[in-house]
């Protein structure tokens, strides 16, 4: 039987949540934690090993984490690498993509993972990996694992994967020439599509062009000593009563709060309502997420011209790209009205 290696984070290994997110890589024989769902669904492979790593450690010490995992895998025989599923968890998705890409390149084995369409890991790694659409939360664990396992079984059986639209993974932008069984020339096919389009009938292009989501880089500020800087965060820092009722996850609301008369965000006056990380440090000192104290010092030293009179805040965890884009456009109206020259955007 073929052998698989699975990567999961510390939460799905049963180690803990945010308090254990700095966990260094651990190596288990067989299926461990949520990898058991993949083992139950696989038909052509057994899980030889499960690799566990904390999301924070993989994100903040990426080179070290990847190096430790690569060193472990040097002496391991395996035929496929699976990671996740990662659902809508951004750090977990990024971690799965990072290690899948590294393993695939070094050991020349296929890597398969699963993420929700709003997971940033999809756009980061879809061109290099087989990433299947997944649910928003672990409630879809069994379904997502089964989808990954079906495709893994197909690869392990030596079958050639079909197009993304047929197999179900996110398109990687790779084009292959295929035989057209009806032998209809391209000129006739394009006329058929044109007629369907002009008559409002459904048609399928043979050359899909992915939308370009690139945002042009803004020009550099030549003199910070004359610039007005605004603080914007997705870290959920709000006044303790959360007056705008910003949700702790999957946010659709944001707030802007007056900081014109203060030099720092005091504990007990401000807090975080973010549900995606341990709030202890942010509640004890909100400036670790929204660095008003450091920026105010720069302002007094003349290193920046001024700080905007307000800071702007929402929550990033689980928030859809569409909602984030809408909220950003609403914030921009105020930033322009306040003649802001640059933004410091902080996360968690």
Secondary structure by P-SEA (a helix, b strand, c coil): cbbbbbbbccccccccccccccccccccccccccaaaaaaacccccccbbbbbbaaaaaaaaaaaaaaaaaaaccccccccccccccccaaaaaaaaaaaaaaaaaccbbbbbccccccccccccccccccccccccccaaaaaaaaaaaaaaaaaaccccccccccccccccbbbbbbbcccccaaaaaaaaaaaaaabbbbbbcccccccccccccccccccccbbbbbbbccccccccccccccccccccccccccccccccccccbbbccccccccccccccccccaaaaaaaaaaaccccccccbbbbbbcccccaaaaaaaaaaaaaaaaaacccccccccc
